[in-house]
Amino acid sequence: MSAKANRISRILGIDFETANRTRSSACSLGLCVLDFPSGAVLEKKQFLINPNVQFDYFNTLVNGITPDMVKDAPLFQDVVGEISSRLIHNTIVVAHNAPFDISVLRNSCDVAQIPVPELNYFCTLKLSRSLLPGMASYTLPAVAVKCGLPDFRHHLADDDAETCAKIFLHLANMCNAETIHQLSLRSGVWFGQTYADGSYSSCHKTREPQIDLPDDGSDILPECSSITPNESNPLFGKTVVFTGALCGMPRTEAESIVAAAGGVVGKGVTKKTNFIVCGYQDPAVLNGHKKSSKLIKAEQYAADGCDIQIIPEELFRTMIS
């Protein structure tokens, strides 16, 4: 048996408004859940947040939120669970200019000293620039008009979240995509991921779109229940370490497949590591370095004669299929 990896069933549009220029000053969170692919609005909410910081006049001018409006509102750590509780049934998170919203999420979690919700996300700004070339402006209202969506109240967080989710649905339909892997391949924009420890990979463009790219079955993954340890499997008895963001499956799923095949998942690279699977090396995460510390260490061990192979994600997918 096999199953579609990352088949989208719901879209969670999010939008943060902030009290000032700092990315840990969230004062409002808008959420909108759409069914995929019908586009039916399943839920739409806005939550005011008390950021416990000074408000900037310009931010209030833009979003209309004042200190008096949030003085009795819950703190960020009491609201962020509204995102986590909706990450079910292969929900994909979307935001327009996602680097801003994901940064607010990560920085606010850091200040509150709580884990970051683990999620896959797309930036509709990057998707629209890739799939709707030639527009004079790619603001949320401009893209909404291009996609034939009705007027909305810009900078009202729940309206922005709904419009963003509907833009994503329009662009996914343009690509005839059912999974995040298909959409990544056809749009030329790879999805991003966040992890509980605050690390992340950015949503980024890798090449020009290929909307008519046929479904070659590359997003079909074996179910762990159908895999049994077998000495003929190249992963059997081997220690496998992952580095970078995997584009075709969640890392947790890849690790489960390795374990089901009789392999061992390593958290760090040692002389006993046999394979290091290399995903996307995100410059935004590497802090000026060209490679992750795991990859650098693996190259050093390989040069010293250790039995370690550095393989791309594509080869790993071939090994497990």
C-alpha positions as CSV (number, residue, x, y, z in Angstrom):
1,M,0.0,0.0,0.0
2,S,1.0,3.6,-0.5
3,A,-0.3,7.0,0.5
4,K,0.0,10.5,-0.8
5,A,2.6,12.4,1.3
6,N,1.4,15.7,2.6
7,R,-2.0,15.7,0.8
8,I,-3.6,19.0,1.7
9,S,-6.9,18.8,3.5
10,R,-7.2,22.2,5.1
11,I,-5.7,25.6,4.7
12,L,-4.9,27.7,7.8
13,G,-4.5,31.4,7.0
14,I,-2.7,33.4,9.7
15,D,-2.0,37.1,10.1
16,F,-0.3,38.9,13.0
17,E,-0.6,42.6,13.8
18,T,2.1,44.1,16.0
19,A,2.2,47.0,18.5
20,N,5.6,48.3,17.3
21,R,8.5,47.4,15.1
22,T,9.8,44.5,17.2
23,R,8.8,41.0,16.1
24,S,7.8,40.0,19.6
25,S,5.0,42.6,20.0
26,A,2.0,40.7,18.6
27,C,-1.2,42.5,19.5
28,S,-3.6,40.6,17.3
29,L,-3.8,37.2,15.6
30,G,-6.2,36.4,12.8
31,L,-7.0,32.8,11.8
32,C,-9.1,31.4,9.0
33,V,-9.5,27.7,8.2
34,L,-10.6,26.7,4.7
35,D,-11.5,23.2,3.5
36,F,-9.3,22.0,0.7
37,P,-10.2,21.7,-2.2
38,S,-13.8,23.0,-1.8
39,G,-12.7,26.4,-0.3
40,A,-15.5,26.4,2.3
41,V,-14.8,28.6,5.3
42,L,-14.7,26.3,8.3
43,E,-13.7,28.9,10.9
44,K,-12.7,32.5,11.1
45,K,-11.5,34.3,14.3
46,Q,-9.5,37.2,15.6
47,F,-7.7,37.2,18.9
48,L,-6.5,40.4,20.6
49,I,-3.2,39.9,22.5
50,N,-1.7,42.0,25.3
51,P,2.0,42.4,24.2
52,N,3.0,44.2,27.4
53,V,5.1,46.7,25.4
54,Q,4.9,50.3,24.3
55,F,2.7,50.9,21.2
56,D,4.1,52.8,18.2
57,Y,1.8,55.5,16.8
58,F,2.4,54.3,13.2
59,N,1.4,50.7,14.0
60,T,-1.8,51.8,15.6
61,L,-2.5,54.0,12.6
62,V,-2.1,51.0,10.3
63,N,-4.0,48.3,12.3
64,G,-6.3,50.4,14.5
65,I,-5.3,48.6,17.7
66,T,-4.7,50.7,20.8
67,P,-3.3,49.9,24.3
68,D,-6.8,50.3,25.8
69,M,-8.1,47.6,23.4
70,V,-5.7,45.0,24.7
71,K,-5.2,45.9,28.3
72,D,-7.4,43.0,29.4
73,A,-6.5,40.6,26.6
74,P,-4.6,37.4,27.1
75,L,-0.8,37.2,26.7
76,F,0.8,35.6,23.6
77,Q,1.5,32.3,25.4
78,D,-2.2,32.0,26.1
79,V,-3.2,32.5,22.5
80,V,-0.5,30.7,20.5
81,G,-2.3,27.4,21.2
82,E,-5.1,28.6,18.9
83,I,-2.6,27.9,16.0
84,S,-1.4,24.5,17.4
85,S,-4.9,23.2,18.0
86,R,-5.8,23.7,14.3
87,L,-2.7,21.9,12.9
88,I,-4.7,18.7,12.1
89,H,-5.6,16.6,9.1
90,N,-2.6,17.8,7.0
91,T,-3.3,21.4,7.4
92,I,-1.0,23.8,5.5
93,V,-0.3,27.2,7.1
94,V,-0.3,30.2,4.8
95,A,0.6,33.9,5.3
96,H,1.1,36.8,2.9
97,N,4.8,37.9,3.4
98,A,5.2,34.9,5.7
99,P,8.8,35.8,6.8
100,F,7.1,38.6,8.9
101,D,4.4,36.4,10.4
102,I,6.7,33.4,11.0
103,S,9.3,35.8,12.6
104,V,6.6,37.2,14.9
105,L,5.6,33.6,15.9
106,R,9.2,32.5,16.5
107,N,10.3,35.7,18.4
108,S,7.2,35.8,20.5
109,C,7.6,32.1,21.5
110,D,11.2,32.9,22.3
111,V,10.3,35.8,24.6
112,A,7.6,33.7,26.3
113,Q,10.0,30.8,26.6
114,I,7.6,28.3,25.0
115,P,8.1,25.9,22.1
116,V,7.3,27.0,18.6
117,P,4.4,25.2,16.9
118,E,5.8,22.8,14.4
119,L,4.2,23.4,11.0
120,N,4.6,23.5,7.2
121,Y,3.9,26.8,5.6
122,F,3.7,28.7,2.3
123,C,4.2,32.4,1.6
124,T,1.4,33.6,-0.7
125,L,3.6,36.7,-1.6
126,K,6.3,34.4,-3.0
127,L,3.8,32.1,-4.7
128,S,2.0,35.0,-6.3
129,R,5.2,36.6,-7.6
130,S,6.1,33.2,-9.1
131,L,2.7,32.3,-10.6
132,L,1.3,35.8,-11.4
133,P,4.2,37.6,-13.1
134,G,4.0,41.1,-14.3
135,M,1.9,42.7,-11.6
136,A,2.8,46.3,-10.6
137,S,2.2,45.5,-6.9
138,Y,2.0,42.3,-4.9
139,T,0.3,43.7,-1.8
140,L,-2.5,41.5,-0.3
141,P,-5.3,43.7,-1.8
142,A,-3.6,43.8,-5.3
143,V,-3.2,40.0,-5.4
144,A,-6.8,39.5,-4.1
145,V,-8.1,41.6,-7.0
146,K,-6.0,39.6,-9.5
147,C,-7.5,36.4,-8.1
148,G,-11.0,37.7,-8.4
149,L,-11.7,37.9,-4.6
150,P,-14.1,40.4,-3.0
151,D,-13.1,43.5,-1.1
152,F,-12.0,43.0,2.5
153,R,-10.8,45.1,5.5
154,H,-7.1,45.2,5.1
155,H,-5.1,45.0,8.4
156,L,-8.1,43.5,10.2
157,A,-6.3,40.3,11.1
158,D,-9.1,37.7,10.5
159,D,-10.0,39.3,7.1
160,D,-6.3,39.3,6.0
161,A,-6.1,35.6,7.1
162,E,-9.2,34.7,5.1
163,T,-8.0,36.5,2.0
164,C,-4.6,35.0,2.2
165,A,-6.1,31.5,2.5
166,K,-8.3,32.1,-0.5
167,I,-5.4,33.4,-2.6
168,F,-3.5,30.2,-1.7
169,L,-6.4,28.1,-2.8
170,H,-6.6,29.9,-6.1
171,L,-2.8,29.5,-6.8
172,A,-2.9,25.8,-5.8
173,N,-5.8,25.2,-8.2
174,M,-3.8,27.0,-10.9
175,C,-1.1,24.3,-10.4
176,N,-3.6,21.5,-10.1
177,A,-1.8,20.6,-6.9
178,E,-3.1,18.3,-4.2
179,T,0.0,18.0,-2.0
180,I,2.5,20.5,-0.8
181,H,5.2,18.6,-2.7
182,Q,3.2,18.9,-6.0
183,L,2.7,22.6,-5.4
184,S,6.4,23.1,-4.6
185,L,7.4,21.3,-7.8
186,R,5.0,23.1,-10.0
187,S,5.1,26.6,-8.6
188,G,8.9,26.6,-8.1
189,V,8.4,27.8,-4.5
190,W,9.4,25.3,-1.8
191,F,7.4,25.3,1.5
192,G,9.0,26.3,4.8
193,Q,8.9,24.6,8.1
194,T,9.2,25.6,11.8
195,Y,10.5,23.4,14.6
196,A,9.8,23.4,18.4
197,D,13.3,24.6,19.2
198,G,12.9,27.8,17.2
199,S,14.8,26.6,14.1
200,Y,13.1,26.9,10.8
201,S,13.5,26.7,7.0
202,S,12.2,29.5,4.9
203,C,9.7,29.3,2.1
204,H,11.8,30.1,-1.0
205,K,11.8,30.2,-4.7
206,T,14.1,27.6,-6.4
207,R,13.3,28.0,-10.1
208,E,10.7,29.1,-12.6
209,P,7.2,27.5,-12.3
210,Q,6.2,24.4,-14.3
211,I,2.5,24.4,-13.9
212,D,2.0,21.6,-16.3
213,L,4.5,19.3,-14.7
214,P,3.0,15.8,-14.8
215,D,2.4,13.8,-11.7
216,D,5.3,11.3,-11.8
217,G,4.4,9.7,-8.5
218,S,7.4,11.3,-6.7
219,D,5.2,12.3,-3.8
220,I,4.0,8.7,-3.1
221,L,5.7,7.4,0.0
222,P,5.5,3.9,1.5
223,E,3.4,3.6,4.6
224,C,5.5,2.6,7.6
225,S,3.1,-0.2,8.4
226,S,4.1,-1.8,5.1
227,I,7.9,-1.7,5.8
228,T,9.6,-4.5,7.7
229,P,13.3,-4.8,8.6
230,N,15.1,-6.6,5.8
231,E,18.8,-7.2,5.4
232,S,18.5,-6.4,1.7
233,N,17.3,-2.9,2.5
234,P,20.1,-0.4,2.1
235,L,19.1,1.3,5.4
236,F,19.0,-1.9,7.5
237,G,21.4,-1.7,10.4
238,K,22.6,1.7,9.2
239,T,22.7,5.0,11.2
240,V,21.1,7.8,9.3
241,V,21.3,11.5,10.1
242,F,19.2,14.3,8.5
243,T,20.4,17.9,7.9
244,G,18.5,20.7,6.2
245,A,14.8,20.9,5.3
246,L,13.3,18.0,3.5
247,C,11.1,19.2,0.6
248,G,9.0,16.1,0.0
249,M,8.0,14.9,3.5
250,P,8.1,15.9,7.1
251,R,11.4,14.9,8.8
252,T,9.4,12.9,11.5
253,E,7.9,10.8,8.7
254,A,11.4,10.2,7.1
255,E,12.8,9.2,10.5
256,S,9.9,6.8,11.0
257,I,10.5,5.1,7.7
258,V,14.2,4.7,8.5
259,A,13.3,3.1,11.9
260,A,10.7,0.8,10.2
261,A,13.3,-0.4,7.7
262,G,15.6,-1.5,10.6
263,G,17.8,1.6,10.5
264,V,18.9,3.9,13.4
265,V,18.1,7.6,13.3
266,G,21.0,9.6,14.7
267,K,20.6,13.2,16.0
268,G,24.3,14.1,15.4
269,V,27.0,13.1,13.1
270,T,29.6,10.7,14.5
271,K,32.2,8.3,13.1
272,K,29.5,5.6,13.3
273,T,27.1,7.5,11.0
274,N,26.6,5.7,7.7
275,F,24.3,8.1,5.8
276,I,23.6,11.8,6.1
277,V,20.6,12.9,4.1
278,C,21.0,16.4,2.9
279,G,17.9,18.6,2.5
280,Y,17.7,22.2,1.5
281,Q,20.5,24.3,3.2
282,D,18.6,27.5,4.0
283,P,20.9,30.5,4.0
284,A,18.6,32.3,6.4
285,V,19.2,29.5,9.0
286,L,23.0,29.0,8.3
287,N,23.9,32.5,9.6
288,G,26.4,33.3,6.8
289,H,27.8,29.7,6.5
290,K,27.4,27.8,3.3
291,K,26.8,24.4,5.0
292,S,25.3,23.1,8.2
293,S,27.6,22.0,11.0
294,K,26.4,18.4,10.5
295,L,27.3,18.5,6.8
296,I,30.7,19.9,7.5
297,K,31.5,17.3,10.1
298,A,30.3,14.5,7.7
299,E,32.6,15.8,5.0
300,Q,35.5,15.7,7.4
301,Y,34.8,12.1,8.5
302,A,34.4,11.0,4.9
303,A,37.8,12.6,4.0
304,D,39.3,10.7,7.0
305,G,38.1,7.4,5.5
306,C,35.0,6.8,7.6
307,D,32.2,4.8,6.1
308,I,29.8,7.7,5.7
309,Q,27.8,8.7,2.6
310,I,26.3,12.1,1.9
311,I,23.2,11.7,-0.1
312,P,20.6,14.2,-1.4
313,E,16.9,13.9,-0.5
314,E,16.1,12.6,-4.0
315,L,18.4,9.6,-3.6
316,F,17.0,8.9,-0.1
317,R,13.5,8.9,-1.6
318,T,14.7,6.3,-4.2
319,M,16.1,4.1,-1.4
320,I,12.8,4.0,0.5
321,S,10.4,3.6,-2.4
